[in-house]
Amino acid sequence: MEHKPSVPGEVPTFTATLIIRRFDPEVDEEPRWQDFDVELHATDRILDALHKIKWEQDGSLTFRRSCAHGVCGSDAMRINGKNRLACKTLIKDLDISQPIYIEAIKGLPLEKDLIVDMEPFFDSFRSVNPFLMAGGAPKDGKERKQSPVERARFDDTTKCILCAACTSSCPVFWTDGQYFGPAAIVNAHRFIFDSRDEGSNVRLDILNDKEGVWRCRTTFNCTDACPRGIQVTKAIAEVKQAILRGHP
């Protein structure tokens, strides 16, 4: 219900209902749903709503957040059934005439409330060697030069913030804990197609595995979930093509 502003220029508020999937391993055997009524502005974000609940209603509500500006990637969660960043999801973009459902991302071990264990995700990330592999010093002893065209080749996949929204939206990842997942492949892509890197074939060998790129079923869930707009499915397809060619 919207509350009309009492002062000219005042932003109106309204009450929204958030239904949050709660889990406390010290108390609960299974997750449970709990609803909260929160007074908000249309310009508030889901993160603002969670803060209001934690600070004003239930201090035990547990979730991750850091920068609150869509850069750190720590507050990925499922909002109305879709993976999103809480800090980038505006209340005005949701239908507040209906309850807003919030739960932890899927496919990773649930630790408490909206927090999952990210270690399996980062294990996959680390396994693809997500760093520049180059032997020897640069020709001029100072830098490895690259043309704008060469840089543009992998620009899209440099945007990844490791939020796990893409990986935890993947049906294959939900059912197969060994699959590298979209985020790991995206970060491999970022270096496979970097003209300064000399470890592309190593990464292609790693991903040419039964749990590598060939497990992707091209459902586009990952691309839809990415808060940075990365064309994840396209990047995975390009890595597949590079494996078939034997080089980037």
C-alpha positions as CSV (number, residue, x, y, z in Angstrom):
1,M,0.0,0.0,0.0
2,E,1.4,3.4,-1.0
3,H,1.6,6.2,1.5
4,K,1.1,9.6,0.0
5,P,3.8,12.2,0.8
6,S,2.8,14.6,3.6
7,V,5.4,17.2,2.5
8,P,5.6,18.5,-1.1
9,G,8.6,16.8,-2.9
10,E,8.7,14.0,-0.4
11,V,9.2,10.5,-2.0
12,P,6.2,8.3,-1.3
13,T,6.7,5.0,0.5
14,F,4.9,1.7,0.4
15,T,4.9,-1.6,2.2
16,A,6.3,-4.6,0.4
17,T,6.2,-8.2,1.6
18,L,9.5,-10.1,1.4
19,I,9.3,-13.9,1.8
20,I,12.8,-15.2,2.6
21,R,14.1,-18.7,2.7
22,R,15.8,-19.0,6.1
23,F,18.1,-21.7,7.4
24,D,20.1,-21.8,10.6
25,P,22.2,-25.0,10.8
26,E,22.2,-24.8,14.6
27,V,18.4,-24.9,14.8
28,D,16.8,-26.0,11.6
29,E,16.8,-29.4,10.0
30,E,15.4,-28.0,6.8
31,P,15.1,-24.5,5.3
32,R,11.9,-22.6,6.1
33,W,10.2,-19.6,4.6
34,Q,9.6,-16.4,6.7
35,D,7.8,-13.3,5.6
36,F,8.6,-9.7,6.5
37,D,6.6,-6.5,5.7
38,V,9.0,-3.6,5.0
39,E,8.3,0.1,4.3
40,L,10.3,1.1,1.2
41,H,10.7,3.7,-1.5
42,A,10.5,2.8,-5.2
43,T,14.2,3.7,-5.6
44,D,15.3,1.3,-2.9
45,R,17.0,-1.9,-3.8
46,I,16.5,-5.4,-2.5
47,L,19.7,-4.9,-0.6
48,D,18.1,-1.9,1.2
49,A,15.1,-4.0,2.1
50,L,17.4,-6.7,3.5
51,H,19.3,-4.1,5.5
52,K,16.0,-2.7,7.0
53,I,14.9,-6.2,8.0
54,K,18.3,-7.0,9.6
55,W,18.6,-3.6,11.4
56,E,15.0,-3.1,12.4
57,Q,13.2,-6.5,12.6
58,D,15.5,-9.5,12.8
59,G,19.2,-9.2,13.4
60,S,19.8,-12.9,12.8
61,L,19.1,-12.5,9.0
62,T,22.3,-13.5,7.3
63,F,23.5,-12.5,3.9
64,R,26.7,-11.3,2.1
65,R,27.3,-7.9,0.8
66,S,30.3,-5.5,0.4
67,C,30.5,-2.7,-2.1
68,A,26.7,-2.4,-2.7
69,H,27.4,-1.1,-6.2
70,G,27.4,-4.2,-8.4
71,V,31.2,-4.6,-8.5
72,C,32.1,-7.1,-5.7
73,G,29.6,-9.7,-6.7
74,S,29.1,-10.9,-3.1
75,D,25.3,-10.4,-2.8
76,A,24.1,-12.8,-5.6
77,M,20.8,-14.5,-4.7
78,R,17.6,-15.8,-6.2
79,I,15.0,-13.0,-6.3
80,N,11.6,-14.2,-7.6
81,G,13.2,-17.3,-9.0
82,K,16.0,-15.5,-10.9
83,N,19.6,-15.0,-10.0
84,R,20.3,-11.4,-9.5
85,L,22.5,-9.0,-7.4
86,A,20.5,-7.6,-4.5
87,C,22.3,-4.3,-4.8
88,K,21.3,-3.9,-8.5
89,T,17.7,-5.0,-8.2
90,L,15.4,-2.0,-7.8
91,I,12.1,-2.5,-5.9
92,K,10.3,-0.4,-8.7
93,D,11.3,-3.1,-11.2
94,L,9.4,-5.8,-9.3
95,D,5.7,-6.3,-8.9
96,I,5.2,-5.2,-5.3
97,S,1.5,-6.1,-5.4
98,Q,2.8,-9.6,-4.9
99,P,5.3,-11.0,-2.3
100,I,8.9,-10.9,-3.3
101,Y,10.6,-14.3,-2.8
102,I,14.3,-14.4,-1.9
103,E,16.5,-17.4,-1.4
104,A,20.2,-18.4,-1.7
105,I,21.6,-19.3,-5.1
106,K,21.3,-23.0,-6.0
107,G,23.9,-25.7,-6.6
108,L,26.3,-24.7,-3.8
109,P,26.2,-25.9,-0.2
110,L,23.9,-23.8,1.9
111,E,25.5,-22.5,5.0
112,K,23.0,-20.1,6.6
113,D,20.0,-18.1,5.2
114,L,21.2,-16.5,2.0
115,I,24.8,-17.6,2.3
116,V,26.3,-20.5,0.4
117,D,29.8,-22.1,0.5
118,M,31.6,-20.5,-2.4
119,E,34.7,-22.8,-2.2
120,P,33.5,-25.3,-4.8
121,F,32.9,-22.4,-7.2
122,F,36.4,-20.9,-6.6
123,D,38.0,-24.3,-6.9
124,S,36.7,-24.5,-10.4
125,F,37.8,-20.9,-11.1
126,R,41.4,-21.6,-9.9
127,S,41.6,-24.9,-11.9
128,V,41.6,-23.1,-15.2
129,N,44.7,-21.0,-14.5
130,P,42.9,-17.6,-14.5
131,F,46.1,-15.6,-14.7
132,L,48.5,-14.5,-17.5
133,M,50.9,-17.3,-18.4
134,A,53.9,-15.8,-20.2
135,G,57.5,-16.8,-20.2
136,G,60.5,-14.4,-20.2
137,A,60.6,-10.7,-20.1
138,P,58.8,-8.4,-22.6
139,K,60.8,-7.3,-25.6
140,D,61.4,-3.8,-24.3
141,G,61.7,-5.0,-20.8
142,K,58.7,-3.0,-19.6
143,E,55.4,-4.2,-21.0
144,R,53.7,-6.7,-23.3
145,K,52.0,-4.5,-25.9
146,Q,48.7,-5.3,-27.4
147,S,46.6,-3.6,-30.2
148,P,43.1,-2.3,-29.5
149,V,41.8,-5.0,-31.9
150,E,43.6,-7.7,-29.9
151,R,42.3,-6.3,-26.6
152,A,38.7,-6.2,-28.0
153,R,38.9,-9.9,-28.7
154,F,38.4,-10.8,-25.1
155,D,36.9,-7.6,-23.7
156,D,33.5,-9.1,-22.8
157,T,34.9,-11.8,-20.5
158,T,37.0,-9.3,-18.5
159,K,33.8,-8.0,-17.0
160,C,33.3,-11.1,-14.7
161,I,33.0,-10.2,-11.0
162,L,32.8,-13.8,-9.8
163,C,29.4,-13.5,-8.3
164,A,28.5,-17.1,-9.3
165,A,25.1,-15.9,-10.7
166,C,25.8,-17.6,-14.0
167,T,27.2,-20.9,-12.6
168,S,24.5,-21.3,-10.0
169,S,21.8,-20.8,-12.7
170,C,23.1,-23.7,-14.8
171,P,21.0,-26.9,-14.6
172,V,24.1,-29.0,-15.4
173,F,25.9,-27.5,-12.4
174,W,23.0,-28.2,-10.1
175,T,23.1,-31.9,-11.0
176,D,26.8,-32.4,-11.5
177,G,29.1,-31.1,-8.9
178,Q,32.2,-31.8,-11.0
179,Y,31.2,-29.5,-13.9
180,F,33.6,-26.5,-14.2
181,G,30.6,-24.2,-14.7
182,P,30.1,-21.1,-16.8
183,A,32.1,-18.6,-14.7
184,A,35.3,-20.8,-14.8
185,I,35.0,-21.1,-18.6
186,V,34.4,-17.4,-19.0
187,N,37.6,-16.7,-17.0
188,A,39.5,-19.2,-19.0
189,H,38.2,-17.5,-22.2
190,R,39.6,-14.2,-21.0
191,F,43.1,-15.6,-21.1
192,I,42.8,-18.1,-23.9
193,F,42.1,-15.3,-26.4
194,D,44.6,-12.8,-24.9
195,S,47.4,-12.3,-27.4
196,R,50.0,-11.8,-24.6
197,D,49.2,-15.2,-23.0
198,E,51.2,-18.4,-23.8
199,G,49.1,-20.9,-21.8
200,S,46.1,-21.1,-24.0
201,N,46.7,-24.7,-25.0
202,V,47.1,-25.7,-21.4
203,R,43.6,-24.2,-20.6
204,L,42.1,-25.8,-23.7
205,D,43.4,-29.2,-22.6
206,I,41.9,-28.6,-19.1
207,L,38.5,-27.7,-20.6
208,N,38.5,-30.5,-23.1
209,D,37.3,-32.8,-20.4
210,K,34.0,-34.7,-19.8
211,E,33.3,-32.1,-17.1
212,G,34.6,-29.2,-19.2
213,V,32.9,-27.2,-22.0
214,W,31.2,-30.3,-23.5
215,R,28.9,-30.5,-20.5
216,C,27.3,-27.2,-21.5
217,R,23.8,-27.8,-23.0
218,T,23.4,-24.2,-24.3
219,T,20.3,-23.3,-22.3
220,F,21.3,-19.6,-22.0
221,N,20.5,-19.5,-18.3
222,C,24.0,-18.3,-17.6
223,T,23.8,-15.4,-20.1
224,D,20.4,-14.4,-18.8
225,A,21.6,-14.4,-15.2
226,C,24.8,-12.4,-15.7
227,P,24.5,-9.0,-14.0
228,R,27.3,-7.6,-16.1
229,G,25.7,-8.5,-19.4
230,I,28.5,-10.9,-20.5
231,Q,27.6,-13.2,-23.4
232,V,28.5,-16.3,-21.4
233,T,27.0,-18.8,-23.8
234,K,28.9,-17.2,-26.7
235,A,32.1,-17.4,-24.8
236,I,31.6,-21.1,-24.1
237,A,30.9,-21.7,-27.8
238,E,34.1,-19.9,-28.7
239,V,36.1,-22.1,-26.3
240,K,34.6,-25.2,-27.9
241,Q,35.6,-24.0,-31.4
242,A,39.1,-23.3,-30.2
243,I,39.4,-26.8,-28.8
244,L,38.2,-28.3,-32.2
245,R,40.7,-26.1,-34.1
246,G,43.5,-27.0,-31.6
247,H,44.3,-23.3,-31.0
248,P,42.6,-20.0,-30.1
